[in-house]
Amino acid sequence: MTVDYIARGDLDPHFIDAKPSFMVKLSKADLVLQFYRPLATSSA
């Protein structure tokens, strides 16, 4: 089994530059997992 990732979990996904290599990794993957952090909310 090989585990790979596109971006580290501590990075904001809105500021990750897309690369062609991401699509290559995804096209070869047998399984893709997505994890989301909860959105920050304001209590104002």
N, C-alpha and C positions, 0 to 999 in steps of 0.2 A: 504494500500500500504506500502511496506517495501522497503527501499533503502539501498543498501549495496555496498561496494567497495572492490577491491583487494588491491589497492595501492593509496596513497594520490597523488594528482595532482602535488605536488611540488617535488616528487621524480623522479629520473632518472630511467626509466624503464629498462635500461641496467644493473642496479645494484640491482634489486629486486630479492631476492631468491624465486624461485618457491616452492610452498608448495602443498601437496595433497589437502588441504582444498580449494585451489583456484578452482580445478576441480569440487569439490563437489558443491561449490557456482554456478559455471557456468552451471553445469548439471541441477540444480534446477531452474535456472532463466527463466522467461517468456520473458525477454527483456535484451539484452546486448548492452551497448553503449561504444564506444571507442572514445576517444578524443586524438588528437596528437598535440603536440607543434611543431611549425615550426623548421626545422633544422637550426642550426647556420651555416652561410655561411661566407666565407672570401672574402674580396674585394681586395685581393692582386693580 
